[in-house]
């Protein structure tokens, strides 16, 4: 098949692809609107050595893993629940929280995914405060020049995590186009062996047609 053959196929059956793309896009949009929104709040905590010393800085990086382990606990989740008076279990709250560290910037990031964006902000901020209190207590037992202070790097803010109707709609349209394309070319393949004209016969056999019986009139 040459390029013109593909163009003719699209002209004859392209409506199938367009129809499926519209149906898939509309379905994705409707389903997205019916889902419960989940908001993600992010709170970053900066770990600050009291002096610009390579050894203390490396110690701060080494301790990041311990700080993440300390925060990533149902005990910390229960503390946040008690402080904010939340109606959920520690296991439920902990499952909505993700904690990770960045050794390059000496920060710990706390992500909270909840249906209420303002509540997610409160939880993320309070979780960060737990780390600050923990570091303050540890500093009390260390020499002043060896202190590692924890500070909230910014104000906790939330964004819509899911669903994302625009992205889902575009993905649905693309999927519909692809499915429509498959259906179109399957139909063409199934009909490729059907001979309707002398051109079809010549194309399938490679032999020129010398004569043809005309259609009967009446």
Secondary structure, DSSP 8 states (H G I E B T S, - for coil): --HHHHHHHHHHHHHHHHHHHHHHHHHHHHHHHHS--EEEEEEEEEEEESS--HHHHHHHHHHHHHHHHHHSSHHHHHHHHHHHT-SS-HHHHHHTEEEEEETTTTEEEEEEEES-HHHHHHHHHHHHHHHHHHHHHHHHTS-GGG-EEEEE-S--EEEEEE--HHHHHHHHHHHHHHHHHHHHHHHHHHHTT---SHHHHHHHH-------------
